[in-house]
């Protein structure tokens, strides 16, 4: 059986599970399946209670708070509000007519709101000849929607997606470093690292991963507002939303995203691998079980799904959402290898980013979001190869008033982009603290801002509150990590002669003001990296869009109270 859909989609409120939806017009049209006759009522658009203790932002500087439960009156700020020629507005589906306002409460309804011609198979995979509908639309999410379900909304997991030829234990046994790296046939002498995995087990893993991707990845079209109902906020679970190249004007607000869980992560023996003679037994040539490339550091588990992936989309506003790994945190999946491939760096990673902004993405704002208990949180720019396809000359992103709570790193990590990071709060520990005050190496705070290749960063009034075990001082290095490198000085590449830029002011670490530029620049020089340059030599946020900084002494209280789904917006 396949599930088709009617030409017009159902409006408010949403029918029950598995039912088709009907348009909320003055007359209720029949469903495509005559046996399903859901009642349709008009949405009562009541205003949420105001929070008088939080002062409203200046109108010219910040996005106005939305008192419309569908968010029609809310428009983006920061980079998301910048339009060529100075005209245009980023407001998602605010122009939607009554026939394009939907409430959805399951995956099938969400797909049908996004893809008017969608045909959903029994497996849960769907086809659409026309692709995501660019017509202005507002989609309100009510309740918790599991995105990993089949056509009858039955939850799908490992066993449902698994290729018959795949077995995880056999995969580990075949590809663990003591086996794969130790085999001379798997050694790439030119690159001085192992070859990537190959063989029937890797083929079966990849086939399994494709089956899962066909279900859990859903692309959003242009002119879309995806907004959660309030109290409680709508939830999207076990899936990966995509905003691809060519998609413009998307607003995502008041949603909780949980557990974009990759059932079939891949072991990459080349990731961070290096022949380091200082490590016991590490050398290029295999000699015996205790000596050879199998004793060299490197290799990582990698997963495929972010909660939200902006893959070339433009004019995207992500506001007042909550993102986390949910109940299945990666710390629950310890290393499956023997030493030296043990510890937190070798956890079996089942989650990628929370929100990653890559490829040709541009004009994006993340504001008042909460990012919780996750490792690699926000990636802006995914490759050091300087091409337009990888975001060179693009990746204008504003990150403001976000709450990073017990996140690990990449808050954000930036390559190439002109990125403005202001009024954010970073809370965490250098490791979970046990009863005796000693560190447990999980949920660890590694660093805040990743200064990547040719980034153009402006940081203002960001507050770090990081704990350490008893007797351990929190180092300044938790605020940043220098990932940049020298650009070529000759050739034809776009990066020839380019530099990495940083400007920082108002940074606080545990209540103490810090000169983050001076600290990061000194660390770069000490590590043999190029000096950082002042960002105002190439761009200034103040000359790009209006904004107003909150006093740094008020940032922590304001952000902790108001960032995330179902939090005050005014």
N, C-alpha and C positions, 0 to 999 in steps of 0.2 A: 504494500500500500504506500502511496505517497500522499502528502498533505499539500493541497494547493491552497490558493487564497483568492479572496474576492478582490475586485479592482480597488475598492476603497477599504481602508483599514479601520479597525475598531477603535473607538474612542473611549471615553471615561464612563464608568469605571471599567476595569478589565474583567472579562469573563473568567470562568474557572479554568483549571488546568486542562490544556489540550484542546480548548474550544477555539473556534475561529472568532475573529473580531469583526465588528460591524461599524461603519462610520457614524460618528455622532453628528448627524445633520438634524434638521427640523423634523424629518421623518426617518425612522429607523429602517434601514435597508435590510433585506434578508441576508443571512449568512450564506456562504458558498455551500455549506452542508445544511440542508433543510432541517435535519433533526436537531441541530444546535440552535437554540433560540435564547441567547443570553439577554438579560435585561440591561438597558443602557440608561444611565442617568446623567444629568448635566453635572459637570464638576463645579462645586462651590468653591470659588477662589477667595478663601479667607486669608487674612494677613497673619503671619507669624508674630508672636509677641516681640516687641522691641526690647533691647537691652540698653537702658538709659546710661548705665555706667561706662559703656564704651562710646566715646565720642565719634560722631560721623566723620569720615574722611573729607578733606576739602574737595569740592566738586571738580575742580580743574586738575586734581592730582591723582585721584584714585577712582576706581570703578564704584559707582553708586550702589548702595545696598539694594537688593531686590526685595520688594514686598509682595510681588506677584509669585504665587507658588509655582508657576510655569516659567518664571524668569524672563518674561518678555521685556521688562523694563531695565534689565541689567545689560551693561555693555562692558567690554574688556578694557583694561588699562595696560600700561607697559608696552612692550614690543608688540603684543597682539593687537594693539589699537593703532599701530602705524600702518598707513596705506600710502602707496605711491601716489604722488600728486596731492597728498593731503586730504583726499576724499575717501569716503567709505567708512564702514563701521563693522566691528566684529561683534555680532549679537546672535550668532547661530541661526536658529529657526524662528526668531522673534516675529518674522513676517508671515508665519504659517496661518493659513485660513483654517476654518473649523474642521474641514475634512482631513487636515494633516496634523491634528493634535491627538496623540495617542497615550493611553496608559497601558503598560505591559507588565505582566507578572510572571512570565515564563519565557524561555528561550525562543520558542516558536513565534510568540507574539512579537518579540524584539526583532527577529529576523524579518518578519512580514512588515513591520513598520519601516525598516530600513530598505527592504527589497520588495517592492510591490508585486513583482512577478515571481517571487520565490516559490520553488517547489522543494519541499522538505521530504527526504526519503526516510524510510523506516530506520535506517542507520543513524539518522540525525544529520548527515551531510545534506547540503542544499545546493541548488543550482539557480542561477539568475542570468537570463540572457542580457538584460539591460544593465545589470550592476546596481550599486547603491544609488538610490533616488536622490538627485540634487535639489528637488523641490523643498522649499523651506518647511521644516517640520519640527515639532516639539514632541519628544518622547519622554514621558514620565515613568520612572521605574518604581513600582510598589512591591514591597516585600523583598525576599531573597530569591534571586534568579540563578540557578545552577546552569552554567554554560556548557557543562560536559554531560550532555544527555542525548538520548536518541530521539527519534520522531515521536515516541509516546511519552517522552519526558522521564524515562528511566535513566538513573545515573550511570555513567560509563566510567570505568577505571582501567587499571592495568590489564586485567585479563581480557577485557573487551577489545582493547586496541592491539594486544600483543600478536605479532606475527608468529605462526607456528614454529618457525625456526629460531626464535629468540628465547634464551634463558639467561637471566641476569647472573646467576652463579657461574655458569659456563663462560659468560662474557668476561667476568672478573678474572677467572682462572686463565683465560687465554691472553688477556691484554694487560695483566698486572706488570709493573715495571720489571720485576725479577724474571719474567718470561719474555715479554715483548722487547724491552730494551736490551736484554742480554743476547738476543739473537742477532748475529752480524748481518743477516739478510734484511733486518729492519732498521739498519743504521744508515742515515743520510750523511755521508762523509762530507759533502759539499756544505751542508748547512750546520754540520756538527751537532746534530740532534736526531732523534728517532724519526722515522717516517710516521705519517698519520696512520690510524688503524685501517685495516682492510681485511676482507675475508667474509665467509658466510655469516658469522655472528654479527659483524658490523652491518652487513647488508640487511639482516633481519631486524636489527635495532632501528636502522633508518626507515625501513618499511613500517615498523610499529609507530615510529614518531610521525610519519606522514598520516597515518590513520587518525592519530590524536589531533594533529594540526587541522585536519579537515573538519573537525567538530568544534574545537575550542577557540579557533581564530575567527573573528568576525570584524569585517571592515565597515567603517562608518563613511557615509557620503557627505558632500558639501551641504552647507546651510542647515546644519542639524544642531539642535539643543537636546542633549541627553541629561536629564535632571532627575534626581531622586526625590520621591515624596518625603515629607518631613515626619519625624517622630513616630516610628523610626525611619531613618534614611533608607532609601532603596539600596540593595546590595547586588553586586555582580560577583559571582564566585566561580572559581575553576576555569577561568577563561582569559583570553588575550584580545583586547580590542585594538584595532589598527586604524591609523589615519594616514593614508598613503599619499604619494606624490600626485598632484592634480586636485586633491581635495582641499577646499578652502572654507573658512568661516564655520568653525565647529566650537561649540561651547559645551563643556562637561562640568556639571555642578552637583553638589550635595549627594554624592554617591560614595558608598563604601565598596572598595575593590579588595577581594580576599583570595589568596591562594591560587595564583596562576601556576599550577603544579605540573611540572614536566615529568611524566611517568617514565621517560626513556632518555635521561641525560647521557651525554657522550663523554668518554674519557679521552682527553686530548694530551698525548704524551709530549707534544711540542710546546705547550703553553707554559711559558716562563722557564723552560728547560735551559740549563747552561752547564757546560763542563767546567766545574770549579774544583781545581786540584786541592784546595784547602779542605774540601769535604772528604772524610775518610773513604777510601776506595774508589773515588770518582775519577774516571779517566775514559777516553774515547774508546779504547779497545777492550773488549771483554777478555778477562784473564781467568777468573773463577767466580763463584757465587758472591764473593766478598769484594771483588775488584772489577770495575767496568762501568759502562754507562748506566746500568741499573742502580748504581749508588750515587748518581748525580741528582741534584735538586731540580725540581720542575715537574710539569704535568699538572693538569687540573681537570676536574669535572666541570662541564659546561652544560647549561640548560638553554632552552629556546624561547621561553615565554616571559614577557613582561606583563604586568597588569594592563598597561597602556603603552602602546608603541606609536610614536609619531614618526612615520617613515617618509618624510618628504612633504607632509601636510603644511599648510600655511594658514595664518590667522586662526590660531587655536588657543582657547582660553580654558584652563583647568583650574577650577576654583572651589574651595570649601569641600574637598573630597578627602577621604581617608583611605590609605593604602597600607596593606600589610600581608604577611605570609599566612595569616590566620593560624589554625591549629597545627598545621604541618610545617613547622619551622625547620630549616636545614640543619640546625644543631642536633636534631633528632636522628640524623643519618650520618653516623661516624664513618671514618675511613674504613675501607674494606681491604686495604693493602698493608703490607708489613713495612717496618722502618726501612728507610727514612721517610716513607710516604704516609705519615701519620700526623695527627693534630688537626687544628682548625682549617689549615689551608687545604686539607684533603678530605673534608666533608663531602659526601655525595650531594652535589648541588642540584636541587630540584626547582629552584626559582632563579630567574635572571634579574632584570631590573623591576622597579616599581613603575616608574615612568621614564622611558628612554626617548630622546629626541635626536634623531640621526638623519643621515642622507641629506636631501635637499630641503629639509625643514627650515622654516623661517617665520618670524613674527609669532612667537609663542610666549604666553605668560602662564606661570604656575603661581597661584596666590592662595594664601590661607588654607593650605593643605596640611594634612598630618601624615607623616611617613613613619611607620612603626616596625620595630623588630624585624629588620631586613638587612642584608649585607650590602650588595651593590645597588644603590638606591636610584640615582638619576645620572644617566650618561648623556652628555651632549656632544655629539660627534663620535663616531665609532672606529675611525681609522686615521692613522697618521699620513696616509697617502693623500697628498694635496691635490684633489680634483674637485670640481664643482659637484660631482655626484656624491662626494663624501662631505659636502657642506662648506667647502672653501669659499669664502665671500658671502656666506649665508649664515644660518644658525643664530639669528638674533633672538635672544631669549631673556625674559625677565623672571626672576625667582624672588618673590617677596612674601613676607609674613607667613612662612611655612614653619611647621614644627617637626623637627627631626628627632624622634624619640626612640632611643635605643637602636638607632640605625648604625651601620658599620662604616661605610665609606661612600664616596661619590655623591656628595651633597651640594652641588653636583661635581662631576668630573667633566672638564671642558676641553675640547679641541676646536681650534679655528674661530669659534663664534664670538660675537660681541655680546657678552653675557653680563647682566646686571643682577647682582645678588644683594638684597638689602632687607633689613628688619626681619631676619630669620633667627630661629632659636634652635640650638643643637644641644640635646641632653643625652648623656650616656655614661658608661663606665669603661675603664680600660679592660674590663672583663667582669663577668658577674661576680659579685662579692659573696663568698661563702660565710657561714656563721662566725668564723674566726677572723673575718675581714680580709682573707686572702682571695686572690682572683681565680675565678673559674673561666677558662678561655673560651667563652661563647658570648654571643651578643656583644662582642667587644667593639668599642669605638676605635677605629683605626685612624681615620682622619676625616676632616670636614670637606674642604674645597680641594678638588684635584686640578692643579694648574698644568694643563696638557699642552701639546704641541701647538704653537701659534695662537693660543687663546688670547682673547682681549677682554680681560675681566675687570669689572668695577665692583668692589665689595664695600658696603656701607652699613654701619650700625648692626652688625651681626653679633649674637650673644651665644657664647659657648659655656655650658655648665657640665663639666666632665668630672666624674669621681674616679678615684684610684684606690687600690688596697691600702690598708694602714701602713704608714711609713713611706709610701711611694709618692713622689711629686709628679703632678701632671705636667708633661713636657709641652712646650709651645708647639711642638711638631704635630700635636693632635689637630690643630686648626687647619692644616693644609698638607698636601703632598706635591712635590715637584716632579711632574712627569714630562716636562718639556725637554727639548734637546736643540742642538744647533741646526739651523736650516742650511741648505747648500748655498754656496757663494757663487756658483756658476751653473750654467745649463739653461734649460728652457722651461723648467717646472714653475708652477704658480708660486711655489714657496721660496724661490731663490731670493736670498737677501732679507727674508722676512724675520720677524722677531716675536717673542712672546711677551705680552703686556699684562701688567697688574697694577691696579690702584686700590688702596684699602684705607679706610678710615673708620673710626668709631668701633673697632673690634674689642670685645670684652671676653676674657677667659676667667671664669670663676670670680667675677667681680673686679678683675684687674684690667685696666686698659692695656692693649697690646698694639705695637706698631707692626702689623702683619706684613706689610711690604718689606720693611727692613729685615724682619725675621726670615721670611721666605727667600729673599734675595741673598742673604748671608748663607742660608742653607744650600741654595743653588750653587753659589761660588765654591763653598766648601766641598761639594760633591763633584766639582769639575764641570758643572753645567753652565750654560750661558747666563749672563746677568739678565734679570727681568727689567723691562722698560716700563715707563709710566704710561698708563692707558690713555690719558688725555692727549697724548701725541697723535692718536688715531681716531678716537671717538669719545663722546661724552653723552651719558644718558640725558642730562639736562638739555642738551641741544637736539635730542631725538624725540622726547615725549615729556609731558608734565608729570611730576610725581612729588610727593612730600614725605620726607623721612619722619618717623616717629622718634621722639627723644630716646636715646639708647637706654636710659634708665627705666623706661616704660615698656620696652619691647617685650621682655620676657613675660610679664603679666598679661599683656594684651594678646600675644600670640598663643600662649598656653590656653587662655580662655576661649579664643575665637577660631582657632585653626581646626579644620576637619569638618566632616559631614555632621549635620544636625547641630552645628555650633552657631552662635549669634552672627548675623551678617550686618547688623547695624547696632 
